[in-house]
Amino acid sequence: MNWLIDFFGDPDNWSGPDGIPARLLEHLEFSGLSLLLAMLIALPLGLWIGHTGRGALFAILSANAARALPTLGLLVLIVLLMGVGTIVPVLIPLVALAVPPILVNTYEGLRGVDPDLRDAAYGMGLRGGQVLGKVLVPVALPLILLGLRIAAIQVVATATVAAYVGLGGLGRYIVDGLATKDFPRTIGGAVLVALLALIVQLGFALVQRVTVSPGVSQRQTVR
């Protein structure tokens, strides 16, 4: 506890390029861009595969293969190939980490919709895109949001690896603290990352509460 007081009570840790606000913004930049890119890749692909049933095996196998990639090892390899001039070397492994849960949960969410609902929608005269947007996605939304939440938390926690290749973010406190045996800095950085992951968790819980239909939520609870 004293170490946390030392870290958060030090005015120098709240200003300048190495201050908590600056490092937090860097961490959010890495995490936010990675999650956005992963969503742009995985959501359309998951919706298409879940709706049509085409390419499901390839997508699942690819997602599982991406999960097996060592994030830090991939980051170091990309840095060796590209250098550290931009944040691209950090984004690539983080996107690779975030795509699988989004893709798999989106696919599973759509495929798990009651076939009777799908048939009823087509029977009412709705077309493919209308069935997807008005029936399948609203029912599958809890699982889709779960995939996004898992991806976001994983990215926030793993973005600390950026510090290992000289970039910023909250991981700087952990890496620099370990290197200099400044344990208040190390523990303070770890606490900040944990708090940010918790905020993300609560944020997605709020989004789900607001966006998911009460009928769908009740149906998920009954299951």
Secondary structure, DSSP 8 states (H G I E B T S, - for coil): -HHHHHHHT-GGGGSSTTSHHHHHHHHHHHHHHHHHHHHHHHHHHHHHHHHH-TTHHHHHHHHHHHHTS-HHHHHHHHHHHH-SSSSHHHHHHHHHHHHHHHHHHHHHHHHTS-HHHHHHHHHTT--HHHHIIIIIHHHHHHHHHHHHHHHHHHHHHHGGGGGGGT--STHHHHHHHHHHT-HHHHHHHHHHHHHHHHHHHHHHHHHHHHHS-HHHHHHHHH-
